Amino acid sequence: MTDAEYRKQPGITRTELWRIRESPEKFRWYQEHPEEPTPALVFGAAVHKILLESESFGSEFAISPEVDRRTKDGKAAYNTFLAASTGKSILTAPDYEKAVEMTRRALETPFVKKLLSGEHEKAYYWTDELTGESCKCRVDCLTYVDDKPVIVDYKTTSDASTDAFMRSAINYGYDFQAAMYSEGVKKATGQKPIFVFIAQEKIAPYAVNILQADDIMVKRGHDLFRELIGIYHECKQTDNWYGYLGAYNMINTLALPAWLAKDVE
């Protein structure tokens, strides 16, 4: 199943639920006005594809020719390339070479091949018991170690050191992702999975870190999941996709942060 095919299947995703935390209004807007992927997102998706599903890379990505598009011949060659690449994500040749090198370095890292030895890009679908909402996730890899399911998620990042990646996890909701994906896999397998991140830097030497989400991190993510899917369910039930003023249109109080308010008091 391609990413496009997966997106067409019913169910709320981790990415969509994470966006609702900004406001239901923004969530609804982005659902109705999907954004074009940025070059950074295209590159990250390309590395994923080469690492996890290299055999089908050409069906979803195209490498742009290195031509001078300021010239007549260069423009013609590029337009011919675009016509032949309809529906595919475009990657520059230098970015493709970088993605290949990142993949090579990742697979040379201890434990990575073993962690990625399971089934890649498998989709899971389930119904949330408390809200009745349909949910889905697509796991980079599900591997079994000593008969224990291990969800493996590959991330590209600017800094894969443990402390820096933890900050990224909090900022981008990786704990929420770990909890939601674990819920989907547990529903399907009947077993509570382990969740492991493979984090790789996007700048040479493309250093790799392997990090297992501990129980406290997953618990915090579960709390976030319950909060956000609750908001989503309520908004669907009431058809009230409210903004910053909240569900009841209340004016917010602009207060100083506690550490600064202490100086005033």
C-alpha positions in Angstrom: 0.0 0.0 0.0 1.4 3.4 -1.0 1.2 6.4 1.3 -1.4 7.9 -0.9 -3.6 4.8 -0.7 -3.2 4.7 3.0 -4.3 8.3 3.4 -7.5 7.5 1.6 -8.5 4.8 4.1 -10.9 5.9 6.9 -9.6 6.8 10.3 -7.9 9.7 12.1 -4.1 9.7 12.1 -1.5 10.8 14.5 -0.6 13.8 12.4 -4.2 15.0 12.2 -4.8 14.6 16.0 -1.5 16.4 16.8 -2.7 19.4 14.8 -5.9 19.7 16.7 -4.0 20.7 19.8 -3.4 24.1 18.1 -7.1 24.5 17.7 -10.0 22.6 16.2 -10.4 25.6 13.8 -6.9 25.1 12.4 -7.4 21.3 12.3 -10.6 21.7 10.2 -8.9 24.3 7.9 -5.9 22.1 7.1 -8.2 19.1 6.5 -10.1 21.1 3.9 -6.9 22.9 2.5 -4.1 20.3 2.6 -0.6 21.8 2.4 1.9 20.9 -0.3 4.8 19.0 1.2 7.9 21.2 1.8 11.3 20.2 0.3 12.4 19.0 3.8 9.3 16.7 4.0 10.0 15.3 0.6 13.6 14.6 1.5 12.6 12.9 4.7 10.0 10.8 2.9 12.6 9.9 0.3 15.1 8.6 2.9 12.3 6.6 4.5 11.4 5.1 1.1 15.0 4.1 0.3 15.6 2.7 3.7 12.3 0.8 4.1 10.9 0.2 0.6 13.7 0.8 -1.9 12.2 -1.6 -4.5 9.3 0.8 -5.0 11.2 4.1 -4.8 10.8 4.8 -8.5 7.0 4.5 -8.4 6.7 7.4 -6.0 9.8 9.6 -6.5 11.5 11.0 -9.5 15.1 12.5 -9.7 15.2 15.8 -11.5 17.8 16.1 -14.3 20.7 18.5 -13.8 19.9 20.9 -16.7 20.2 24.7 -17.0 16.6 25.7 -16.9 17.5 29.2 -18.0 18.2 27.9 -21.5 15.6 26.9 -24.1 16.9 23.3 -24.3 17.2 23.1 -20.5 13.6 24.3 -20.0 12.4 21.8 -22.6 14.2 18.9 -21.0 12.9 19.8 -17.6 9.3 20.1 -18.9 9.6 16.7 -20.5 10.8 15.3 -17.2 7.9 16.9 -15.3 5.4 15.5 -17.8 6.8 12.0 -17.3 6.8 12.4 -13.5 3.2 13.3 -12.9 2.0 12.2 -9.5 5.5 11.7 -8.2 7.5 13.6 -5.6 10.5 15.4 -7.2 14.0 15.0 -5.7 17.2 16.7 -6.8 20.1 14.5 -7.8 22.3 15.8 -4.9 19.5 15.1 -2.4 19.0 11.6 -3.8 22.8 10.8 -3.4 22.6 12.2 0.2 19.6 10.0 0.9 21.4 6.9 -0.4 24.5 7.7 1.7 22.3 8.3 4.8 20.7 4.9 4.3 24.1 3.2 3.9 25.4 4.8 7.1 22.2 3.8 9.0 22.4 0.2 8.0 26.0 0.1 9.1 25.0 1.1 12.6 24.8 -1.8 15.2 21.3 -3.1 15.8 19.7 -1.2 12.9 19.4 -4.2 10.5 18.0 -6.4 13.2 15.5 -3.7 14.2 14.4 -3.2 10.6 14.2 -7.0 9.8 10.4 -7.1 10.3 7.4 -6.0 8.2 7.7 -2.5 6.8 5.1 0.2 6.4 2.3 -1.9 7.8 -1.0 -0.1 8.4 -3.2 -0.8 11.5 -6.8 0.2 11.9 -8.9 0.2 15.1 -11.8 1.8 16.9 -11.2 3.8 20.0 -13.3 2.2 22.7 -14.1 5.3 24.7 -15.1 7.6 21.8 -16.0 5.1 19.0 -13.7 7.0 16.6 -11.9 5.2 13.9 -8.1 5.4 14.1 -5.2 4.3 12.0 -1.5 4.3 11.9 1.2 3.2 9.5 4.2 1.7 11.3 7.7 2.0 9.7 8.6 -1.5 10.9 7.2 -4.1 13.3 9.8 -6.5 14.4 9.6 -9.4 16.9 12.4 -9.8 19.4 12.1 -12.9 21.7 8.4 -13.0 20.6 7.9 -9.4 21.8 6.5 -6.9 19.2 8.8 -3.9 18.7 7.6 -0.9 16.8 10.5 0.8 15.1 10.2 4.4 13.9 12.9 6.1 11.8 13.3 9.9 12.2 15.7 12.3 10.4 16.7 15.2 12.6 19.3 18.0 13.0 20.6 16.6 16.3 20.2 12.9 17.2 21.9 13.2 20.6 19.8 11.8 23.4 19.0 15.1 25.1 18.3 17.0 21.9 16.1 14.2 20.6 14.1 14.2 23.8 13.4 17.9 23.3 12.3 17.2 19.7 10.1 14.4 21.0 8.3 16.8 23.3 8.0 19.5 20.7 6.8 17.3 17.9 4.7 14.8 19.9 6.8 11.7 19.5 5.6 10.5 22.9 2.0 10.9 21.6 3.0 9.0 18.4 4.5 6.2 20.5 1.4 5.8 22.5 -1.1 5.9 19.6 0.9 3.5 17.5 1.3 1.2 20.5 -2.4 1.2 20.9 -3.0 0.2 17.3 -0.5 -2.6 17.4 -1.7 -3.9 20.8 -5.3 -4.0 19.4 -4.1 -6.1 16.5 -1.6 -8.4 18.2 -2.9 -8.6 21.8 0.5 -7.7 23.0 1.9 -4.5 24.5 4.7 -3.5 22.1 8.1 -1.8 22.8 8.6 1.4 20.9 12.1 2.3 19.5 13.2 5.3 17.6 16.1 5.3 15.1 17.2 8.9 14.8 19.6 10.0 12.2 21.2 13.4 11.6 20.8 15.0 8.1 24.3 16.4 8.1 27.5 14.3 7.6 28.6 12.0 9.1 24.9 11.2 9.4 25.2 10.0 13.0 22.6 7.6 14.2 21.1 7.1 17.7 18.7 4.4 18.9 16.3 5.3 21.6 13.7 3.2 23.4 10.6 5.1 24.7 10.3 4.3 28.4 7.0 3.7 30.2 6.7 7.2 31.5 7.2 8.7 28.1 4.5 6.4 26.6 2.2 7.1 29.5 2.4 10.9 28.9 1.8 10.2 25.2 -1.3 8.1 26.1 -2.6 11.0 28.2 -2.2 13.3 25.2 -3.9 10.8 22.9 -6.9 10.6 25.2 -7.1 14.4 25.5 -6.8 15.1 21.7 -9.2 12.3 20.5 -11.6 13.6 23.1 -11.5 17.0 21.6 -11.9 15.6 18.1 -14.9 13.5 19.1 -16.6 16.4 20.9 -16.1 18.7 17.9 -17.6 16.1 15.6 -20.6 15.6 17.8 -21.3 19.4 18.2 -19.9 20.5 14.9 -18.2 23.3 16.8 -14.7 23.6 15.4 -13.7 26.5 17.7 -10.6 28.6 17.7 -8.5 30.3 20.3 -11.5 31.6 22.2 -12.5 28.1 23.1 -15.8 26.2 22.8 -17.7 28.9 24.6 -16.0 32.0 23.1 -14.4 33.2 26.3 -11.9 36.1 26.2 -8.5 34.8 27.4 -6.5 36.3 30.2 -3.0 37.5 29.3 -0.9 36.8 32.4 2.8 36.9 33.0 4.6 33.6 33.4 5.0 32.6 37.0 8.8 33.1 37.0 8.4 36.7 35.9 5.3 37.5 38.0 7.3 36.7 41.1 9.6 39.7 40.4 6.6 42.0 40.2 5.0 40.7 43.4 
